[in-house]
Amino acid sequence: MQQNESFPLDAVPPRVRRALLREFQGRWPTVQEVSQISDRHWLATPDIGPSTLEKIHSVLRPQSCQREGSSPEMTDAELLNRLEFI
């Protein structure tokens, strides 16, 4: 997915779509704009929780784009949870 493409809002549930549009003042964001917002900010946004954030990440980084044999990257939310645990 190219960074300057529109984020595929139809790939996420309506509640998430509304939250994304609310975050961008009703404007359809690009992939780059969505990816530049930190996980911490998303998690502080109404209607965005950990599972919703994972859906956003899955749209941003589809499985087909991951290299074979590479270990999956942890999301910022997962890293923060691990850090807080430590």
C-alpha positions as CSV (number, residue, x, y, z in Angstrom):
1,M,0.0,0.0,0.0
2,Q,1.4,3.4,-1.0
3,Q,1.8,6.1,1.6
4,N,0.0,8.7,-0.5
5,E,-3.1,6.4,-1.1
6,S,-6.3,7.1,0.7
7,F,-6.7,4.9,3.8
8,P,-9.3,2.2,2.9
9,L,-12.0,3.2,5.3
10,D,-14.2,0.4,4.0
11,A,-11.8,-2.1,5.4
12,V,-12.6,-1.2,9.0
13,P,-15.9,-1.4,11.0
14,P,-18.2,1.7,10.9
15,R,-17.4,2.7,14.4
16,V,-13.7,2.8,13.6
17,R,-14.4,4.6,10.3
18,R,-16.3,7.3,12.3
19,A,-13.4,7.6,14.7
20,L,-10.9,8.0,11.9
21,L,-13.0,10.6,10.1
22,R,-13.5,12.5,13.4
23,E,-9.7,12.5,14.0
24,F,-9.2,14.1,10.6
25,Q,-12.1,16.5,10.9
26,G,-14.3,14.7,8.4
27,R,-11.5,14.4,5.8
28,W,-10.6,11.1,4.3
29,P,-7.0,10.5,5.5
30,T,-4.1,9.0,3.6
31,V,-2.3,5.8,4.7
32,Q,0.7,8.0,5.7
33,E,-1.5,10.3,7.9
34,V,-3.0,7.4,9.7
35,S,0.3,5.6,10.2
36,Q,1.9,8.8,11.6
37,I,-0.4,8.9,14.6
38,S,1.1,7.1,17.6
39,D,-0.6,4.1,19.1
40,R,-0.8,6.0,22.4
41,H,-2.8,8.7,20.8
42,W,-5.1,6.2,19.0
43,L,-5.7,4.4,22.3
44,A,-6.7,7.7,23.9
45,T,-9.2,8.3,21.2
46,P,-12.9,7.4,21.8
47,D,-14.0,4.2,20.1
48,I,-10.4,3.0,19.6
49,G,-9.2,0.2,21.8
50,P,-6.4,-2.4,21.4
51,S,-8.4,-4.7,19.1
52,T,-9.5,-1.8,17.0
53,L,-5.9,-0.6,16.8
54,E,-4.8,-4.0,15.6
55,K,-7.4,-3.7,12.8
56,I,-5.9,-0.4,11.7
57,H,-2.4,-1.9,11.8
58,S,-3.6,-4.9,9.7
59,V,-4.8,-2.5,7.1
60,L,-1.6,-0.5,7.2
61,R,0.6,-3.6,7.1
62,P,-1.1,-6.4,5.2
63,Q,0.2,-10.0,5.8
64,S,1.1,-10.4,2.1
65,C,3.6,-7.6,2.4
66,Q,5.6,-9.2,5.3
67,R,8.7,-11.1,4.3
68,E,8.7,-14.8,4.7
69,G,10.7,-16.1,7.6
70,S,10.8,-12.8,9.4
71,S,9.4,-12.4,12.9
72,P,6.3,-10.3,13.2
73,E,6.8,-6.8,14.4
74,M,5.2,-5.8,17.7
75,T,2.9,-2.8,17.6
76,D,3.6,0.2,19.7
77,A,0.7,-0.8,22.0
78,E,2.3,-4.2,22.5
79,L,5.7,-2.7,23.1
80,L,4.2,-0.2,25.7
81,N,2.4,-3.1,27.4
82,R,5.6,-5.1,27.6
83,L,7.6,-2.1,28.9
84,E,5.0,-1.4,31.6
85,F,5.1,-5.0,32.6
86,I,8.9,-4.9,32.9
